[in-house]
């Protein structure tokens, strides 16, 4: 039901699960079990810290375009 399909053979991969959780979270698709809600919140909390690090690194290397893109992505994630 998510907009971007994944390879069904890769469903056990944690990267694929994270990708599916993020797609479900942003599109508002309801989760079939409450464990997925907890997992999605954990992913969102973790991804915010990762993107803050991306903003810091991009700013350190004076790449304004990448800094702005990372900041925009962070804003989109925080606002859901």
mmCIF file of the N, C-alpha and C atoms, coordinates in Angstrom:
data_MODEL
# 
_entry.id   MODEL 
# 
loop_
_atom_site.group_PDB 
_atom_site.id 
_atom_site.type_symbol 
_atom_site.label_atom_id 
_atom_site.label_alt_id 
_atom_site.label_comp_id 
_atom_site.label_asym_id 
_atom_site.label_entity_id 
_atom_site.label_seq_id 
_atom_site.pdbx_PDB_ins_code 
_atom_site.Cartn_x 
_atom_site.Cartn_y 
_atom_site.Cartn_z 
_atom_site.occupancy 
_atom_site.B_iso_or_equiv 
_atom_site.pdbx_formal_charge 
_atom_site.auth_seq_id 
_atom_site.auth_comp_id 
_atom_site.auth_asym_id 
_atom_site.auth_atom_id 
_atom_site.pdbx_PDB_model_num 
ATOM 1   N N  . UNK A 1 1  ? 0.804  -1.197  0.000  1.00 0.00 ? 1  UNK A N  1 
ATOM 2   C CA . UNK A 1 1  ? 0.000  0.000   0.000  1.00 0.00 ? 1  UNK A CA 1 
ATOM 3   C C  . UNK A 1 1  ? 0.850  1.265   0.000  1.00 0.00 ? 1  UNK A C  1 
ATOM 4   N N  . UNK A 1 2  ? 2.152  1.146   0.189  1.00 0.00 ? 2  UNK A N  1 
ATOM 5   C CA . UNK A 1 2  ? 3.013  2.331   0.202  1.00 0.00 ? 2  UNK A CA 1 
ATOM 6   C C  . UNK A 1 2  ? 3.303  2.773   -1.234 1.00 0.00 ? 2  UNK A C  1 
ATOM 7   N N  . UNK A 1 3  ? 3.604  4.073   -1.424 1.00 0.00 ? 3  UNK A N  1 
ATOM 8   C CA . UNK A 1 3  ? 3.793  4.585   -2.782 1.00 0.00 ? 3  UNK A CA 1 
ATOM 9   C C  . UNK A 1 3  ? 5.001  4.012   -3.520 1.00 0.00 ? 3  UNK A C  1 
ATOM 10  N N  . UNK A 1 4  ? 6.095  3.781   -2.811 1.00 0.00 ? 4  UNK A N  1 
ATOM 11  C CA . UNK A 1 4  ? 7.310  3.276   -3.457 1.00 0.00 ? 4  UNK A CA 1 
ATOM 12  C C  . UNK A 1 4  ? 7.501  1.812   -3.097 1.00 0.00 ? 4  UNK A C  1 
ATOM 13  N N  . UNK A 1 5  ? 7.471  0.977   -4.102 1.00 0.00 ? 5  UNK A N  1 
ATOM 14  C CA . UNK A 1 5  ? 7.556  -0.470  -3.886 1.00 0.00 ? 5  UNK A CA 1 
ATOM 15  C C  . UNK A 1 5  ? 8.978  -0.890  -3.508 1.00 0.00 ? 5  UNK A C  1 
ATOM 16  N N  . UNK A 1 6  ? 9.056  -2.037  -2.862 1.00 0.00 ? 6  UNK A N  1 
ATOM 17  C CA . UNK A 1 6  ? 10.349 -2.635  -2.512 1.00 0.00 ? 6  UNK A CA 1 
ATOM 18  C C  . UNK A 1 6  ? 10.373 -4.063  -3.027 1.00 0.00 ? 6  UNK A C  1 
ATOM 19  N N  . UNK A 1 7  ? 11.564 -4.598  -3.132 1.00 0.00 ? 7  UNK A N  1 
ATOM 20  C CA . UNK A 1 7  ? 11.734 -5.984  -3.555 1.00 0.00 ? 7  UNK A CA 1 
ATOM 21  C C  . UNK A 1 7  ? 11.261 -6.905  -2.431 1.00 0.00 ? 7  UNK A C  1 
ATOM 22  N N  . UNK A 1 8  ? 10.308 -7.729  -2.701 1.00 0.00 ? 8  UNK A N  1 
ATOM 23  C CA . UNK A 1 8  ? 9.734  -8.609  -1.675 1.00 0.00 ? 8  UNK A CA 1 
ATOM 24  C C  . UNK A 1 8  ? 10.764 -9.582  -1.087 1.00 0.00 ? 8  UNK A C  1 
ATOM 25  N N  . UNK A 1 9  ? 11.819 -9.861  -1.820 1.00 0.00 ? 9  UNK A N  1 
ATOM 26  C CA . UNK A 1 9  ? 12.852 -10.768 -1.304 1.00 0.00 ? 9  UNK A CA 1 
ATOM 27  C C  . UNK A 1 9  ? 13.694 -10.096 -0.223 1.00 0.00 ? 9  UNK A C  1 
ATOM 28  N N  . UNK A 1 10 ? 13.605 -8.764  -0.113 1.00 0.00 ? 10 UNK A N  1 
ATOM 29  C CA . UNK A 1 10 ? 14.430 -8.008  0.825  1.00 0.00 ? 10 UNK A CA 1 
ATOM 30  C C  . UNK A 1 10 ? 13.663 -7.572  2.070  1.00 0.00 ? 10 UNK A C  1 
ATOM 31  N N  . UNK A 1 11 ? 12.488 -8.103  2.310  1.00 0.00 ? 11 UNK A N  1 
ATOM 32  C CA . UNK A 1 11 ? 11.644 -7.632  3.407  1.00 0.00 ? 11 UNK A CA 1 
ATOM 33  C C  . UNK A 1 11 ? 12.252 -7.842  4.791  1.00 0.00 ? 11 UNK A C  1 
ATOM 34  N N  . UNK A 1 12 ? 13.179 -8.747  4.925  1.00 0.00 ? 12 UNK A N  1 
ATOM 35  C CA . UNK A 1 12 ? 13.815 -8.988  6.219  1.00 0.00 ? 12 UNK A CA 1 
ATOM 36  C C  . UNK A 1 12 ? 14.962 -8.019  6.507  1.00 0.00 ? 12 UNK A C  1 
ATOM 37  N N  . UNK A 1 13 ? 15.351 -7.236  5.514  1.00 0.00 ? 13 UNK A N  1 
ATOM 38  C CA . UNK A 1 13 ? 16.443 -6.284  5.660  1.00 0.00 ? 13 UNK A CA 1 
ATOM 39  C C  . UNK A 1 13 ? 15.983 -5.095  6.515  1.00 0.00 ? 13 UNK A C  1 
ATOM 40  N N  . UNK A 1 14 ? 16.743 -4.709  7.551  1.00 0.00 ? 14 UNK A N  1 
ATOM 41  C CA . UNK A 1 14 ? 16.335 -3.588  8.399  1.00 0.00 ? 14 UNK A CA 1 
ATOM 42  C C  . UNK A 1 14 ? 16.223 -2.264  7.638  1.00 0.00 ? 14 UNK A C  1 
ATOM 43  N N  . UNK A 1 15 ? 17.019 -2.100  6.585  1.00 0.00 ? 15 UNK A N  1 
ATOM 44  C CA . UNK A 1 15 ? 16.926 -0.875  5.793  1.00 0.00 ? 15 UNK A CA 1 
ATOM 45  C C  . UNK A 1 15 ? 15.578 -0.788  5.084  1.00 0.00 ? 15 UNK A C  1 
ATOM 46  N N  . UNK A 1 16 ? 15.105 -1.920  4.599  1.00 0.00 ? 16 UNK A N  1 
ATOM 47  C CA . UNK A 1 16 ? 13.816 -1.962  3.914  1.00 0.00 ? 16 UNK A CA 1 
ATOM 48  C C  . UNK A 1 16 ? 12.690 -1.704  4.913  1.00 0.00 ? 16 UNK A C  1 
ATOM 49  N N  . UNK A 1 17 ? 12.791 -2.287  6.097  1.00 0.00 ? 17 UNK A N  1 
ATOM 50  C CA . UNK A 1 17 ? 11.770 -2.044  7.118  1.00 0.00 ? 17 UNK A CA 1 
ATOM 51  C C  . UNK A 1 17 ? 11.722 -0.560  7.482  1.00 0.00 ? 17 UNK A C  1 
ATOM 52  N N  . UNK A 1 18 ? 12.885 0.060   7.632  1.00 0.00 ? 18 UNK A N  1 
ATOM 53  C CA . UNK A 1 18 ? 12.935 1.484   7.939  1.00 0.00 ? 18 UNK A CA 1 
ATOM 54  C C  . UNK A 1 18 ? 12.306 2.294   6.813  1.00 0.00 ? 18 UNK A C  1 
ATOM 55  N N  . UNK A 1 19 ? 12.627 1.944   5.590  1.00 0.00 ? 19 UNK A N  1 
ATOM 56  C CA . UNK A 1 19 ? 12.069 2.632   4.436  1.00 0.00 ? 19 UNK A CA 1 
ATOM 57  C C  . UNK A 1 19 ? 10.546 2.503   4.405  1.00 0.00 ? 19 UNK A C  1 
ATOM 58  N N  . UNK A 1 20 ? 10.034 1.317   4.675  1.00 0.00 ? 20 UNK A N  1 
ATOM 59  C CA . UNK A 1 20 ? 8.584  1.101   4.689  1.00 0.00 ? 20 UNK A CA 1 
ATOM 60  C C  . UNK A 1 20 ? 7.922  1.842   5.846  1.00 0.00 ? 20 UNK A C  1 
ATOM 61  N N  . UNK A 1 21 ? 8.559  1.848   7.000  1.00 0.00 ? 21 UNK A N  1 
ATOM 62  C CA . UNK A 1 21 ? 8.004  2.575   8.143  1.00 0.00 ? 21 UNK A CA 1 
ATOM 63  C C  . UNK A 1 21 ? 7.921  4.072   7.854  1.00 0.00 ? 21 UNK A C  1 
ATOM 64  N N  . UNK A 1 22 ? 8.974  4.626   7.244  1.00 0.00 ? 22 UNK A N  1 
ATOM 65  C CA . UNK A 1 22 ? 8.972  6.050   6.917  1.00 0.00 ? 22 UNK A CA 1 
ATOM 66  C C  . UNK A 1 22 ? 7.889  6.384   5.890  1.00 0.00 ? 22 UNK A C  1 
ATOM 67  N N  . UNK A 1 23 ? 7.753  5.544   4.874  1.00 0.00 ? 23 UNK A N  1 
ATOM 68  C CA . UNK A 1 23 ? 6.711  5.779   3.878  1.00 0.00 ? 23 UNK A CA 1 
ATOM 69  C C  . UNK A 1 23 ? 5.320  5.737   4.516  1.00 0.00 ? 23 UNK A C  1 
ATOM 70  N N  . UNK A 1 24 ? 5.107  4.763   5.374  1.00 0.00 ? 24 UNK A N  1 
ATOM 71  C CA . UNK A 1 24 ? 3.808  4.646   6.038  1.00 0.00 ? 24 UNK A CA 1 
ATOM 72  C C  . UNK A 1 24 ? 3.543  5.834   6.934  1.00 0.00 ? 24 UNK A C  1 
ATOM 73  N N  . UNK A 1 25 ? 4.554  6.268   7.648  1.00 0.00 ? 25 UNK A N  1 
ATOM 74  C CA . UNK A 1 25 ? 4.415  7.397   8.574  1.00 0.00 ? 25 UNK A CA 1 
ATOM 75  C C  . UNK A 1 25 ? 4.048  8.669   7.811  1.00 0.00 ? 25 UNK A C  1 
ATOM 76  N N  . UNK A 1 26 ? 4.760  8.937   6.706  1.00 0.00 ? 26 UNK A N  1 
ATOM 77  C CA . UNK A 1 26 ? 4.540  10.181  5.973  1.00 0.00 ? 26 UNK A CA 1 
ATOM 78  C C  . UNK A 1 26 ? 3.255  10.180  5.154  1.00 0.00 ? 26 UNK A C  1 
ATOM 79  N N  . UNK A 1 27 ? 2.815  9.017   4.709  1.00 0.00 ? 27 UNK A N  1 
ATOM 80  C CA . UNK A 1 27 ? 1.590  8.964   3.913  1.00 0.00 ? 27 UNK A CA 1 
ATOM 81  C C  . UNK A 1 27 ? 0.351  8.773   4.768  1.00 0.00 ? 27 UNK A C  1 
ATOM 82  N N  . UNK A 1 28 ? 0.528  8.499   6.049  1.00 0.00 ? 28 UNK A N  1 
ATOM 83  C CA . UNK A 1 28 ? -0.613 8.353   6.949  1.00 0.00 ? 28 UNK A CA 1 
ATOM 84  C C  . UNK A 1 28 ? -1.289 7.003   6.895  1.00 0.00 ? 28 UNK A C  1 
ATOM 85  N N  . UNK A 1 29 ? -0.598 6.028   6.333  1.00 0.00 ? 29 UNK A N  1 
ATOM 86  C CA . UNK A 1 29 ? -1.149 4.673   6.289  1.00 0.00 ? 29 UNK A CA 1 
ATOM 87  C C  . UNK A 1 29 ? -1.114 4.101   7.700  1.00 0.00 ? 29 UNK A C  1 
ATOM 88  N N  . UNK A 1 30 ? -2.216 3.506   8.118  1.00 0.00 ? 30 UNK A N  1 
ATOM 89  C CA . UNK A 1 30 ? -2.261 2.953   9.477  1.00 0.00 ? 30 UNK A CA 1 
ATOM 90  C C  . UNK A 1 30 ? -1.424 1.678   9.549  1.00 0.00 ? 30 UNK A C  1 
ATOM 91  N N  . UNK A 1 31 ? -0.853 1.469   10.716 1.00 0.00 ? 31 UNK A N  1 
ATOM 92  C CA . UNK A 1 31 ? -0.011 0.306   10.939 1.00 0.00 ? 31 UNK A CA 1 
ATOM 93  C C  . UNK A 1 31 ? -0.876 -0.857  11.417 1.00 0.00 ? 31 UNK A C  1 
ATOM 94  N N  . UNK A 1 32 ? -0.572 -2.079  10.968 1.00 0.00 ? 32 UNK A N  1 
ATOM 95  C CA . UNK A 1 32 ? -1.412 -3.218  11.346 1.00 0.00 ? 32 UNK A CA 1 
ATOM 96  C C  . UNK A 1 32 ? -1.272 -3.629  12.816 1.00 0.00 ? 32 UNK A C  1 
ATOM 97  N N  . UNK A 1 33 ? -0.107 -3.380  13.410 1.00 0.00 ? 33 UNK A N  1 
ATOM 98  C CA . UNK A 1 33 ? 0.079  -3.722  14.823 1.00 0.00 ? 33 UNK A CA 1 
ATOM 99  C C  . UNK A 1 33 ? 0.776  -2.563  15.531 1.00 0.00 ? 33 UNK A C  1 
ATOM 100 N N  . UNK A 1 34 ? 0.582  -2.490  16.840 1.00 0.00 ? 34 UNK A N  1 
ATOM 101 C CA . UNK A 1 34 ? 1.125  -1.360  17.607 1.00 0.00 ? 34 UNK A CA 1 
ATOM 102 C C  . UNK A 1 34 ? 2.647  -1.357  17.666 1.00 0.00 ? 34 UNK A C  1 
ATOM 103 N N  . UNK A 1 35 ? 3.279  -2.500  17.483 1.00 0.00 ? 35 UNK A N  1 
ATOM 104 C CA . UNK A 1 35 ? 4.747  -2.552  17.482 1.00 0.00 ? 35 UNK A CA 1 
ATOM 105 C C  . UNK A 1 35 ? 5.327  -1.688  16.366 1.00 0.00 ? 35 UNK A C  1 
ATOM 106 N N  . UNK A 1 36 ? 4.626  -1.613  15.244 1.00 0.00 ? 36 UNK A N  1 
ATOM 107 C CA . UNK A 1 36 ? 5.101  -0.797  14.126 1.00 0.00 ? 36 UNK A CA 1 
ATOM 108 C C  . UNK A 1 36 ? 5.046  0.686   14.469 1.00 0.00 ? 36 UNK A C  1 
ATOM 109 N N  . UNK A 1 37 ? 4.077  1.096   15.259 1.00 0.00 ? 37 UNK A N  1 
ATOM 110 C CA . UNK A 1 37 ? 3.991  2.488   15.679 1.00 0.00 ? 37 UNK A CA 1 
ATOM 111 C C  . UNK A 1 37 ? 5.210  2.843   16.524 1.00 0.00 ? 37 UNK A C  1 
ATOM 112 N N  . UNK A 1 38 ? 5.551  1.969   17.461 1.00 0.00 ? 38 UNK A N  1 
ATOM 113 C CA . UNK A 1 38 ? 6.726  2.178   18.302 1.00 0.00 ? 38 UNK A CA 1 
ATOM 114 C C  . UNK A 1 38 ? 7.992  2.214   17.461 1.00 0.00 ? 38 UNK A C  1 
ATOM 115 N N  . UNK A 1 39 ? 8.105  1.278   16.519 1.00 0.00 ? 39 UNK A N  1 
ATOM 116 C CA . UNK A 1 39 ? 9.279  1.245   15.636 1.00 0.00 ? 39 UNK A CA 1 
ATOM 117 C C  . UNK A 1 39 ? 9.374  2.516   14.798 1.00 0.00 ? 39 UNK A C  1 
ATOM 118 N N  . UNK A 1 40 ? 8.245  2.990   14.280 1.00 0.00 ? 40 UNK A N  1 
ATOM 119 C CA . UNK A 1 40 ? 8.245  4.193   13.447 1.00 0.00 ? 40 UNK A CA 1 
ATOM 120 C C  . UNK A 1 40 ? 8.686  5.411   14.256 1.00 0.00 ? 40 UNK A C  1 
ATOM 121 N N  . UNK A 1 41 ? 8.217  5.529   15.484 1.00 0.00 ? 41 UNK A N  1 
ATOM 122 C CA . UNK A 1 41 ? 8.620  6.653   16.327 1.00 0.00 ? 41 UNK A CA 1 
ATOM 123 C C  . UNK A 1 41 ? 10.114 6.597   16.630 1.00 0.00 ? 41 UNK A C  1 
ATOM 124 N N  . UNK A 1 42 ? 10.626 5.407   16.851 1.00 0.00 ? 42 UNK A N  1 
ATOM 125 C CA . UNK A 1 42 ? 12.056 5.237   17.087 1.00 0.00 ? 42 UNK A CA 1 
ATOM 126 C C  . UNK A 1 42 ? 12.858 5.659   15.856 1.00 0.00 ? 42 UNK A C  1 
ATOM 127 N N  . UNK A 1 43 ? 12.393 5.266   14.676 1.00 0.00 ? 43 UNK A N  1 
ATOM 128 C CA . UNK A 1 43 ? 13.068 5.637   13.432 1.00 0.00 ? 43 UNK A CA 1 
ATOM 129 C C  . UNK A 1 43 ? 13.041 7.152   13.244 1.00 0.00 ? 43 UNK A C  1 
ATOM 130 N N  . UNK A 1 44 ? 11.888 7.773   13.473 1.00 0.00 ? 44 UNK A N  1 
ATOM 131 C CA . UNK A 1 44 ? 11.767 9.228   13.312 1.00 0.00 ? 44 UNK A CA 1 
ATOM 132 C C  . UNK A 1 44 ? 12.708 9.946   14.277 1.00 0.00 ? 44 UNK A C  1 
ATOM 133 N N  . UNK A 1 45 ? 12.746 9.498   15.534 1.00 0.00 ? 45 UNK A N  1 
ATOM 134 C CA . UNK A 1 45 ? 13.644 10.119  16.504 1.00 0.00 ? 45 UNK A CA 1 
ATOM 135 C C  . UNK A 1 45 ? 15.107 9.971   16.088 1.00 0.00 ? 45 UNK A C  1 
ATOM 136 N N  . UNK A 1 46 ? 15.467 8.813   15.584 1.00 0.00 ? 46 UNK A N  1 
ATOM 137 C CA . UNK A 1 46 ? 16.851 8.567   15.169 1.00 0.00 ? 46 UNK A CA 1 
ATOM 138 C C  . UNK A 1 46 ? 17.209 9.362   13.930 1.00 0.00 ? 46 UNK A C  1 
ATOM 139 N N  . UNK A 1 47 ? 16.285 9.437   12.993 1.00 0.00 ? 47 UNK A N  1 
ATOM 140 C CA . UNK A 1 47 ? 16.580 10.114  11.734 1.00 0.00 ? 47 UNK A CA 1 
ATOM 141 C C  . UNK A 1 47 ? 16.781 11.610  11.942 1.00 0.00 ? 47 UNK A C  1 
ATOM 142 N N  . UNK A 1 48 ? 16.096 12.181  12.920 1.00 0.00 ? 48 UNK A N  1 
ATOM 143 C CA . UNK A 1 48 ? 16.278 13.610  13.217 1.00 0.00 ? 48 UNK A CA 1 
ATOM 144 C C  . UNK A 1 48 ? 17.717 13.872  13.648 1.00 0.00 ? 48 UNK A C  1 
ATOM 145 N N  . UNK A 1 49 ? 18.241 13.026  14.504 1.00 0.00 ? 49 UNK A N  1 
ATOM 146 C CA . UNK A 1 49 ? 19.635 13.200  14.952 1.00 0.00 ? 49 UNK A CA 1 
ATOM 147 C C  . UNK A 1 49 ? 20.612 13.028  13.792 1.00 0.00 ? 49 UNK A C  1 
ATOM 148 N N  . UNK A 1 50 ? 20.334 12.081  12.915 1.00 0.00 ? 50 UNK A N  1 
ATOM 149 C CA . UNK A 1 50 ? 21.216 11.834  11.770 1.00 0.00 ? 50 UNK A CA 1 
ATOM 150 C C  . UNK A 1 50 ? 21.221 13.033  10.831 1.00 0.00 ? 50 UNK A C  1 
ATOM 151 N N  . UNK A 1 51 ? 20.050 13.597  10.583 1.00 0.00 ? 51 UNK A N  1 
ATOM 152 C CA . UNK A 1 51 ? 19.980 14.736  9.660  1.00 0.00 ? 51 UNK A CA 1 
ATOM 153 C C  . UNK A 1 51 ? 20.599 15.980  10.287 1.00 0.00 ? 51 UNK A C  1 
ATOM 154 N N  . UNK A 1 52 ? 20.463 16.157  11.606 1.00 0.00 ? 52 UNK A N  1 
ATOM 155 C CA . UNK A 1 52 ? 21.181 17.257  12.262 1.00 0.00 ? 52 UNK A CA 1 
ATOM 156 C C  . UNK A 1 52 ? 22.681 17.117  12.024 1.00 0.00 ? 52 UNK A C  1 
ATOM 157 N N  . UNK A 1 53 ? 23.186 15.904  12.098 1.00 0.00 ? 53 UNK A N  1 
ATOM 158 C CA . UNK A 1 53 ? 24.608 15.676  11.831 1.00 0.00 ? 53 UNK A CA 1 
ATOM 159 C C  . UNK A 1 53 ? 24.938 16.001  10.378 1.00 0.00 ? 53 UNK A C  1 
ATOM 160 N N  . UNK A 1 54 ? 24.038 15.656  9.448  1.00 0.00 ? 54 UNK A N  1 
ATOM 161 C CA . UNK A 1 54 ? 24.257 15.983  8.038  1.00 0.00 ? 54 UNK A CA 1 
ATOM 162 C C  . UNK A 1 54 ? 24.306 17.497  7.830  1.00 0.00 ? 54 UNK A C  1 
ATOM 163 N N  . UNK A 1 55 ? 23.431 18.225  8.514  1.00 0.00 ? 55 UNK A N  1 
ATOM 164 C CA . UNK A 1 55 ? 23.436 19.687  8.419  1.00 0.00 ? 55 UNK A CA 1 
ATOM 165 C C  . UNK A 1 55 ? 24.762 20.238  8.939  1.00 0.00 ? 55 UNK A C  1 
ATOM 166 N N  . UNK A 1 56 ? 25.220 19.731  10.068 1.00 0.00 ? 56 UNK A N  1 
ATOM 167 C CA . UNK A 1 56 ? 26.492 20.201  10.631 1.00 0.00 ? 56 UNK A CA 1 
ATOM 168 C C  . UNK A 1 56 ? 27.668 19.928  9.703  1.00 0.00 ? 56 UNK A C  1 
ATOM 169 N N  . UNK A 1 57 ? 27.697 18.739  9.126  1.00 0.00 ? 57 UNK A N  1 
ATOM 170 C CA . UNK A 1 57 ? 28.799 18.383  8.234  1.00 0.00 ? 57 UNK A CA 1 
ATOM 171 C C  . UNK A 1 57 ? 28.763 19.237  6.976  1.00 0.00 ? 57 UNK A C  1 
ATOM 172 N N  . UNK A 1 58 ? 27.570 19.410  6.398  1.00 0.00 ? 58 UNK A N  1 
ATOM 173 C CA . UNK A 1 58 ? 27.451 20.224  5.184  1.00 0.00 ? 58 UNK A CA 1 
ATOM 174 C C  . UNK A 1 58 ? 27.845 21.669  5.471  1.00 0.00 ? 58 UNK A C  1 
ATOM 175 N N  . UNK A 1 59 ? 27.450 22.185  6.625  1.00 0.00 ? 59 UNK A N  1 
ATOM 176 C CA . UNK A 1 59 ? 27.823 23.557  6.986  1.00 0.00 ? 59 UNK A CA 1 
ATOM 177 C C  . UNK A 1 59 ? 29.323 23.669  7.212  1.00 0.00 ? 59 UNK A C  1 
ATOM 178 N N  . UNK A 1 60 ? 29.914 22.656  7.820  1.00 0.00 ? 60 UNK A N  1 
ATOM 179 C CA . UNK A 1 60 ? 31.359 22.660  8.075  1.00 0.00 ? 60 UNK A CA 1 
ATOM 180 C C  . UNK A 1 60 ? 32.148 22.749  6.774  1.00 0.00 ? 60 UNK A C  1 
ATOM 181 N N  . UNK A 1 61 ? 31.653 22.067  5.746  1.00 0.00 ? 61 UNK A N  1 
ATOM 182 C CA . UNK A 1 61 ? 32.337 22.069  4.451  1.00 0.00 ? 61 UNK A CA 1 
ATOM 183 C C  . UNK A 1 61 ? 31.845 23.195  3.543  1.00 0.00 ? 61 UNK A C  1 
ATOM 184 N N  . UNK A 1 62 ? 31.056 24.103  4.096  1.00 0.00 ? 62 UNK A N  1 
ATOM 185 C CA . UNK A 1 62 ? 30.567 25.287  3.380  1.00 0.00 ? 62 UNK A CA 1 
ATOM 186 C C  . UNK A 1 62 ? 29.822 24.951  2.092  1.00 0.00 ? 62 UNK A C  1 
ATOM 187 N N  . UNK A 1 63 ? 29.034 23.916  2.120  1.00 0.00 ? 63 UNK A N  1 
ATOM 188 C CA . UNK A 1 63 ? 28.210 23.576  0.967  1.00 0.00 ? 63 UNK A CA 1 
ATOM 189 C C  . UNK A 1 63 ? 26.781 24.012  1.273  1.00 0.00 ? 63 UNK A C  1 
ATOM 190 N N  . UNK A 1 64 ? 26.481 25.242  0.902  1.00 0.00 ? 64 UNK A N  1 
ATOM 191 C CA . UNK A 1 64 ? 25.194 25.856  1.238  1.00 0.00 ? 64 UNK A CA 1 
ATOM 192 C C  . UNK A 1 64 ? 24.024 25.084  0.654  1.00 0.00 ? 64 UNK A C  1 
ATOM 193 N N  . UNK A 1 65 ? 24.153 24.618  -0.575 1.00 0.00 ? 65 UNK A N  1 
ATOM 194 C CA . UNK A 1 65 ? 23.053 23.894  -1.215 1.00 0.00 ? 65 UNK A CA 1 
ATOM 195 C C  . UNK A 1 65 ? 22.698 22.630  -0.433 1.00 0.00 ? 65 UNK A C  1 
ATOM 196 N N  . UNK A 1 66 ? 23.713 21.870  -0.038 1.00 0.00 ? 66 UNK A N  1 
ATOM 197 C CA . UNK A 1 66 ? 23.467 20.640  0.733  1.00 0.00 ? 66 UNK A CA 1 
ATOM 198 C C  . UNK A 1 66 ? 22.949 20.958  2.132  1.00 0.00 ? 66 UNK A C  1 
ATOM 199 N N  . UNK A 1 67 ? 23.457 22.022  2.725  1.00 0.00 ? 67 UNK A N  1 
ATOM 200 C CA . UNK A 1 67 ? 22.971 22.432  4.048  1.00 0.00 ? 67 UNK A CA 1 
ATOM 201 C C  . UNK A 1 67 ? 21.492 22.768  3.989  1.00 0.00 ? 67 UNK A C  1 
ATOM 202 N N  . UNK A 1 68 ? 21.083 23.526  2.980  1.00 0.00 ? 68 UNK A N  1 
ATOM 203 C CA . UNK A 1 68 ? 19.680 23.897  2.841  1.00 0.00 ? 68 UNK A CA 1 
ATOM 204 C C  . UNK A 1 68 ? 18.793 22.691  2.540  1.00 0.00 ? 68 UNK A C  1 
ATOM 205 N N  . UNK A 1 69 ? 19.284 21.767  1.718  1.00 0.00 ? 69 UNK A N  1 
ATOM 206 C CA . UNK A 1 69 ? 18.502 20.563  1.414  1.00 0.00 ? 69 UNK A CA 1 
ATOM 207 C C  . UNK A 1 69 ? 18.308 19.706  2.666  1.00 0.00 ? 69 UNK A C  1 
ATOM 208 N N  . UNK A 1 70 ? 19.374 19.548  3.449  1.00 0.00 ? 70 UNK A N  1 
ATOM 209 C CA . UNK A 1 70 ? 19.265 18.765  4.678  1.00 0.00 ? 70 UNK A CA 1 
ATOM 210 C C  . UNK A 1 70 ? 18.348 19.450  5.682  1.00 0.00 ? 70 UNK A C  1 
ATOM 211 N N  . UNK A 1 71 ? 18.431 20.771  5.776  1.00 0.00 ? 71 UNK A N  1 
ATOM 212 C CA . UNK A 1 71 ? 17.569 21.512  6.687  1.00 0.00 ? 71 UNK A CA 1 
ATOM 213 C C  . UNK A 1 71 ? 16.104 21.414  6.255  1.00 0.00 ? 71 UNK A C  1 
ATOM 214 N N  . UNK A 1 72 ? 15.857 21.455  4.951  1.00 0.00 ? 72 UNK A N  1 
ATOM 215 C CA . UNK A 1 72 ? 14.496 21.299  4.439  1.00 0.00 ? 72 UNK A CA 1 
ATOM 216 C C  . UNK A 1 72 ? 13.973 19.902  4.733  1.00 0.00 ? 72 UNK A C  1 
ATOM 217 N N  . UNK A 1 73 ? 14.801 18.899  4.522  1.00 0.00 ? 73 UNK A N  1 
ATOM 218 C CA . UNK A 1 73 ? 14.407 17.524  4.830  1.00 0.00 ? 73 UNK A CA 1 
ATOM 219 C C  . UNK A 1 73 ? 14.096 17.375  6.313  1.00 0.00 ? 73 UNK A C  1 
ATOM 220 N N  . UNK A 1 74 ? 14.910 17.960  7.145  1.00 0.00 ? 74 UNK A N  1 
ATOM 221 C CA . UNK A 1 74 ? 14.676 17.910  8.595  1.00 0.00 ? 74 UNK A CA 1 
ATOM 222 C C  . UNK A 1 74 ? 13.347 18.554  8.958  1.00 0.00 ? 74 UNK A C  1 
ATOM 223 N N  . UNK A 1 75 ? 13.075 19.684  8.364  1.00 0.00 ? 75 UNK A N  1 
ATOM 224 C CA . UNK A 1 75 ? 11.805 20.361  8.621  1.00 0.00 ? 75 UNK A CA 1 
ATOM 225 C C  . UNK A 1 75 ? 10.622 19.509  8.183  1.00 0.00 ? 75 UNK A C  1 
ATOM 226 N N  . UNK A 1 76 ? 10.745 18.867  7.044  1.00 0.00 ? 76 UNK A N  1 
ATOM 227 C CA . UNK A 1 76 ? 9.669  18.003  6.535  1.00 0.00 ? 76 UNK A CA 1 
ATOM 228 C C  . UNK A 1 76 ? 9.430  16.835  7.486  1.00 0.00 ? 76 UNK A C  1 
ATOM 229 N N  . UNK A 1 77 ? 10.496 16.270  8.004  1.00 0.00 ? 77 UNK A N  1 
ATOM 230 C CA . UNK A 1 77 ? 10.355 15.127  8.914  1.00 0.00 ? 77 UNK A CA 1 
ATOM 231 C C  . UNK A 1 77 ? 9.730  15.543  10.233 1.00 0.00 ? 77 UNK A C  1 
ATOM 232 N N  . UNK A 1 78 ? 10.176 16.661  10.767 1.00 0.00 ? 78 UNK A N  1 
ATOM 233 C CA . UNK A 1 78 ? 9.657  17.126  12.052 1.00 0.00 ? 78 UNK A CA 1 
ATOM 234 C C  . UNK A 1 78 ? 8.179  17.477  11.935 1.00 0.00 ? 78 UNK A C  1 
ATOM 235 N N  . UNK A 1 79 ? 7.794  18.096  10.829 1.00 0.00 ? 79 UNK A N  1 
ATOM 236 C CA . UNK A 1 79 ? 6.405  18.483  10.643 1.00 0.00 ? 79 UNK A CA 1 
ATOM 237 C C  . UNK A 1 79 ? 5.532  17.325  10.174 1.00 0.00 ? 79 UNK A C  1 
ATOM 238 N N  . UNK A 1 80 ? 6.161  16.253  9.760  1.00 0.00 ? 80 UNK A N  1 
ATOM 239 C CA . UNK A 1 80 ? 5.435  15.040  9.367  1.00 0.00 ? 80 UNK A CA 1 
ATOM 240 C C  . UNK A 1 80 ? 4.687  15.211  8.090  1.00 0.00 ? 80 UNK A C  1 
# 
